Amino acid sequence: MFCPLRFVMFASLLSSLPASVLALEKDIFYVGVDASHVWFTEFEDDTPAYLARVGIRPSRYYALEIGQLAFFDMRNRFNNDAGDVVDMRIKDGGVFSLSVLGTYPLGRRLSVQGRLGLSLWSVFYELESSAFPGVVTNRKDDDRGISAGVGLTYDLNKVIGIHGGLDYFSYQPSIPPHDDGRETVPAVSLGITVRPL
């Protein structure tokens, strides 16, 4: 689920850094919006998503970034521990992340990034069991985990770049029988990065 308050709070924190730091580069701040796709391997299902990013880059070799990955409606059916058929719908959900990025230039316009950070999950479910037809149970999962990924950025000019990435998020589902261990959730993304002059 996209959390505007949390996203704005951290973006404001980045923007409040001392002027001496901000003077390092004109394009120290950047924002990005990506179209993404997320795979829940434990549920054997996937869903489209979008990723909003805000970052600060004190050096061409590293950056600090916050992101909000929000995914859309997803439905799944599985058997629970009692053998009942359960219809699950993820109504809303998302991952808030705080990451450190390392960047290595491959040329004047192309660069590769590595990412490592922390992720905060919020997932809202609807569950309906064949044992109780018509009875819908609402449930919310909150979790913390590690995120890591790699990406490429191609700068079209000094302001706009094209960004693509592959990220992995650690997540612990709480719905039996999928609650027996942490899941690694991959997400691919493609979008634009804008650096205001």
Sine and cosine of phi, psi and omega as CSV:
sin_phi,cos_phi,sin_psi,cos_psi,sin_omega,cos_omega
0.00,0.00,0.72,-0.70,0.02,-1.00
-0.96,0.29,0.79,-0.61,-0.02,-1.00
-0.92,-0.39,1.00,-0.06,-0.07,-1.00
-0.86,0.51,-0.63,0.77,-0.05,-1.00
-0.89,0.45,-0.72,0.69,0.00,-1.00
-0.90,0.44,-0.67,0.74,-0.02,-1.00
-0.90,0.43,-0.72,0.69,-0.01,-1.00
-0.91,0.40,-0.59,0.81,-0.01,-1.00
-0.88,0.47,-0.73,0.68,-0.01,-1.00
-0.95,0.30,-0.56,0.83,0.06,-1.00
-0.90,0.44,-0.62,0.78,0.04,-1.00
-0.92,0.40,-0.60,0.80,0.04,-1.00
-0.89,0.46,-0.69,0.73,0.03,-1.00
-0.89,0.45,-0.63,0.77,-0.06,-1.00
-0.96,0.27,-0.19,0.98,-0.03,-1.00
-1.00,-0.06,0.17,0.99,0.01,-1.00
-0.91,0.42,0.41,-0.91,-0.06,-1.00
-0.85,0.52,0.49,-0.87,-0.03,-1.00
-0.88,0.47,-0.51,0.86,0.01,-1.00
-0.89,0.45,-0.54,0.84,0.05,-1.00
-0.96,0.27,-0.68,0.73,-0.05,-1.00
-0.91,0.42,-0.37,0.93,-0.04,-1.00
-0.98,0.19,-0.07,1.00,-0.04,-1.00
-0.89,0.46,-0.70,0.71,-0.02,-1.00
-0.57,-0.82,0.52,-0.86,0.05,-1.00
-0.91,0.40,-0.60,0.80,-0.08,-1.00
-0.99,-0.17,0.62,0.78,-0.06,-1.00
-0.91,0.41,-0.53,0.85,0.04,-1.00
-1.00,-0.09,0.51,-0.86,0.12,-0.99
-0.51,-0.86,0.40,-0.91,0.09,-1.00
-0.76,-0.65,0.42,-0.91,0.00,-1.00
-0.49,-0.87,0.47,-0.88,0.09,-1.00
-0.71,-0.70,0.80,-0.60,-0.05,-1.00
-0.82,-0.58,0.58,-0.81,0.26,-0.96
-1.00,0.08,0.74,-0.68,-0.12,-0.99
-0.75,-0.66,0.22,-0.98,0.12,-0.99
-0.63,-0.78,0.73,-0.68,-0.12,-0.99
-0.88,-0.48,0.68,-0.73,0.04,-1.00
-0.92,-0.40,0.86,-0.51,0.12,-0.99
-0.99,-0.11,1.00,-0.06,-0.11,-0.99
-0.91,0.41,-0.54,0.84,0.00,-1.00
-0.91,0.41,-0.59,0.81,0.01,-1.00
-1.00,-0.05,-0.04,1.00,-0.03,-1.00
0.80,0.60,0.75,0.66,-0.02,-1.00
-0.51,-0.86,0.22,-0.98,-0.02,-1.00
-0.56,-0.83,0.23,-0.97,-0.05,-1.00
-0.42,-0.91,0.57,-0.82,0.15,-0.99
-0.94,0.35,0.35,-0.94,-0.04,-1.00
-0.41,-0.91,0.09,-1.00,0.17,-0.99
-0.69,-0.72,0.45,-0.90,-0.06,-1.00
-0.80,-0.59,0.83,-0.56,0.11,-0.99
-0.96,-0.29,0.71,-0.70,-0.08,-1.00
-0.75,-0.66,0.61,-0.79,0.16,-0.99
-0.70,-0.71,0.74,-0.67,-0.05,-1.00
-0.59,-0.80,0.25,-0.97,0.10,-1.00
-0.77,-0.63,0.73,-0.68,-0.09,-1.00
-0.83,-0.55,1.00,0.03,0.00,-1.00
-0.91,0.42,-0.41,0.91,-0.02,-1.00
-0.66,-0.75,0.37,-0.93,0.05,-1.00
-0.94,0.34,-0.15,0.99,-0.07,-1.00
-0.97,-0.23,-0.19,0.98,0.04,-1.00
-0.44,-0.90,0.31,-0.95,-0.01,-1.00
-0.44,-0.90,0.35,-0.94,0.16,-0.99
-0.93,-0.37,0.72,-0.69,-0.12,-0.99
-0.64,-0.77,0.64,-0.77,0.18,-0.98
-0.92,-0.38,0.54,-0.84,-0.04,-1.00
-0.57,-0.82,0.43,-0.90,0.08,-1.00
-0.75,-0.66,0.94,-0.34,0.06,-1.00
-0.99,-0.11,0.88,-0.48,-0.02,-1.00
-0.88,-0.48,0.81,-0.58,0.02,-1.00
-0.93,-0.37,0.30,-0.95,-0.18,-0.98
-0.98,-0.18,-0.11,-0.99,-0.05,-1.00
-0.80,0.60,0.76,-0.65,0.04,-1.00
-0.66,-0.75,0.70,-0.72,0.00,-1.00
-0.87,-0.49,0.53,-0.85,-0.04,-1.00
-0.45,-0.89,0.44,-0.90,0.05,-1.00
-0.75,-0.67,0.72,-0.69,0.00,-1.00
-0.46,-0.89,0.19,-0.98,0.06,-1.00
-0.99,-0.16,0.75,-0.67,0.03,-1.00
-0.99,0.10,-0.07,-1.00,-0.07,-1.00
-0.90,0.44,-0.41,0.91,0.01,-1.00
-1.00,0.06,-0.05,1.00,0.00,-1.00
1.00,0.00,0.05,1.00,0.03,-1.00
-0.98,0.19,0.52,-0.85,0.08,-1.00
-0.99,0.11,0.79,-0.61,-0.04,-1.00
-0.89,-0.46,0.81,-0.58,0.14,-0.99
-1.00,-0.06,0.84,-0.54,-0.03,-1.00
-0.89,-0.45,0.67,-0.75,0.10,-1.00
-0.76,-0.65,0.83,-0.56,0.15,-0.99
-1.00,0.06,0.96,-0.29,-0.04,-1.00
-0.96,0.26,-0.62,0.78,-0.11,-0.99
-0.35,-0.94,0.50,-0.87,0.03,-1.00
0.02,-1.00,0.25,-0.97,0.01,-1.00
-0.05,-1.00,0.11,-0.99,-0.03,-1.00
-0.75,-0.66,0.84,-0.54,0.12,-0.99
-0.99,-0.13,0.75,-0.66,-0.07,-1.00
-0.75,-0.66,0.52,-0.85,0.12,-0.99
-0.80,-0.59,0.88,-0.48,-0.19,-0.98
-0.73,-0.68,0.41,-0.91,0.20,-0.98
-0.96,-0.30,0.77,-0.64,-0.01,-1.00
-0.92,-0.40,0.73,-0.69,0.18,-0.98
-0.97,-0.24,0.72,-0.70,-0.07,-1.00
-0.84,-0.55,0.69,-0.72,0.06,-1.00
-0.79,-0.61,0.88,-0.47,0.00,-1.00
-0.93,0.36,0.75,-0.67,0.09,-1.00
-0.98,-0.19,-0.08,1.00,-0.02,-1.00
0.04,-1.00,-0.21,-0.98,-0.03,-1.00
-0.94,0.35,-0.51,0.86,-0.06,-1.00
-0.90,-0.44,-0.41,0.91,-0.12,-0.99
-0.98,-0.21,0.68,-0.73,0.05,-1.00
-0.60,-0.80,0.44,-0.90,0.05,-1.00
-0.92,-0.39,0.59,-0.80,-0.02,-1.00
-0.82,-0.57,0.54,-0.84,0.20,-0.98
-0.87,-0.50,0.62,-0.78,-0.12,-0.99
-0.78,-0.62,0.64,-0.77,0.11,-0.99
-0.57,-0.82,0.74,-0.67,-0.06,-1.00
-0.22,-0.98,-0.16,-0.99,0.03,-1.00
-0.94,-0.33,0.54,-0.84,-0.01,-1.00
-0.76,-0.65,0.61,-0.79,0.06,-1.00
-0.88,-0.48,0.86,-0.52,-0.05,-1.00
-0.98,-0.18,0.59,-0.81,0.22,-0.98
-0.64,-0.77,0.89,-0.46,-0.05,-1.00
-0.77,-0.64,0.76,-0.65,0.00,-1.00
-0.94,-0.35,0.83,-0.56,-0.05,-1.00
-0.92,-0.40,0.40,-0.91,0.34,-0.94
-0.86,-0.50,0.76,-0.65,-0.02,-1.00
-0.83,-0.56,0.70,-0.72,0.09,-1.00
-0.70,-0.72,0.86,-0.52,-0.06,-1.00
-0.99,-0.16,0.55,-0.83,0.06,-1.00
-0.91,0.41,-0.32,0.95,0.04,-1.00
-0.95,0.30,-0.42,0.91,0.00,-1.00
-0.70,-0.71,0.96,0.28,-0.05,-1.00
-0.86,0.51,0.67,-0.74,0.03,-1.00
1.00,0.09,-0.16,0.99,0.01,-1.00
-0.99,-0.12,0.92,-0.40,-0.04,-1.00
-0.97,-0.23,0.79,-0.61,0.02,-1.00
-0.96,-0.29,0.77,-0.63,0.06,-1.00
-1.00,-0.07,0.63,-0.77,-0.06,-1.00
-0.56,-0.83,0.53,-0.85,0.02,-1.00
-0.77,-0.64,0.74,-0.67,0.07,-1.00
-0.94,-0.33,0.73,-0.69,0.17,-0.99
-0.84,-0.54,0.69,-0.73,-0.04,-1.00
-0.44,-0.90,0.36,-0.93,0.09,-1.00
-0.84,-0.54,0.57,-0.82,-0.01,-1.00
-0.35,-0.94,-0.16,-0.99,0.00,-1.00
-0.96,-0.28,0.58,-0.81,0.11,-0.99
-0.81,-0.58,0.54,-0.84,0.02,-1.00
-0.47,-0.88,0.45,-0.89,0.00,-1.00
-0.12,-0.99,0.07,-1.00,0.06,-1.00
-0.73,-0.68,0.41,-0.91,0.00,-1.00
-0.36,-0.93,0.21,-0.98,0.07,-1.00
-0.78,-0.62,0.62,-0.79,0.08,-1.00
-0.78,-0.63,0.76,-0.65,0.08,-1.00
-0.89,-0.45,0.87,-0.49,-0.04,-1.00
-0.99,0.12,0.90,-0.44,0.08,-1.00
-0.95,0.30,-0.58,0.82,0.07,-1.00
-0.36,-0.93,-0.28,-0.96,-0.04,-1.00
-0.96,0.29,-0.25,0.97,-0.09,-1.00
-0.96,-0.29,-0.69,0.72,-0.16,-0.99
-0.91,-0.42,0.69,-0.72,0.10,-1.00
-0.73,-0.69,0.41,-0.91,0.09,-1.00
-0.99,-0.17,0.77,-0.64,-0.09,-1.00
-0.85,-0.53,0.69,-0.72,0.13,-0.99
-0.73,-0.69,0.58,-0.81,-0.05,-1.00
-0.45,-0.90,0.34,-0.94,0.14,-0.99
-0.80,-0.60,0.87,-0.49,-0.04,-1.00
-0.83,-0.55,0.47,-0.88,0.07,-1.00
-0.83,-0.56,0.73,-0.68,-0.01,-1.00
-0.86,-0.51,0.69,-0.72,0.05,-1.00
-1.00,0.02,0.75,-0.66,-0.11,-0.99
-0.55,-0.84,0.65,-0.76,0.03,-1.00
-0.92,-0.38,0.98,-0.18,0.09,-1.00
-0.91,0.41,0.47,-0.88,-0.01,-1.00
-0.91,-0.42,0.13,0.99,-0.05,-1.00
-0.99,-0.14,0.89,-0.45,0.08,-1.00
-0.88,0.47,0.58,-0.81,0.03,1.00
-1.00,-0.02,0.36,0.93,-0.08,-1.00
-1.00,-0.06,0.22,0.98,-0.08,-1.00
-0.97,-0.23,0.41,0.91,-0.09,-1.00
-1.00,-0.07,0.15,0.99,0.03,-1.00
0.20,-0.98,0.19,-0.98,-0.01,-1.00
-0.96,0.26,0.57,-0.82,0.01,-1.00
-0.95,-0.31,0.60,-0.80,0.12,-0.99
-0.98,-0.18,0.91,-0.42,-0.09,-1.00
-0.97,-0.23,0.92,-0.39,0.04,-1.00
-1.00,0.07,0.50,-0.87,0.05,-1.00
-0.60,-0.80,0.75,-0.66,0.10,-1.00
-0.95,-0.31,0.53,-0.85,-0.07,-1.00
-0.56,-0.83,0.48,-0.88,0.08,-1.00
-0.56,-0.83,0.78,-0.62,-0.03,-1.00
-0.21,-0.98,-0.38,-0.92,-0.04,-1.00
-0.86,-0.52,0.47,-0.88,0.10,-0.99
-0.85,-0.52,0.74,-0.68,-0.04,-1.00
-0.86,-0.52,0.77,-0.64,0.05,-1.00
-0.90,-0.43,0.96,-0.27,0.00,-1.00
-0.90,0.44,0.67,-0.74,0.02,-1.00
-0.99,0.11,0.00,0.00,0.00,0.00
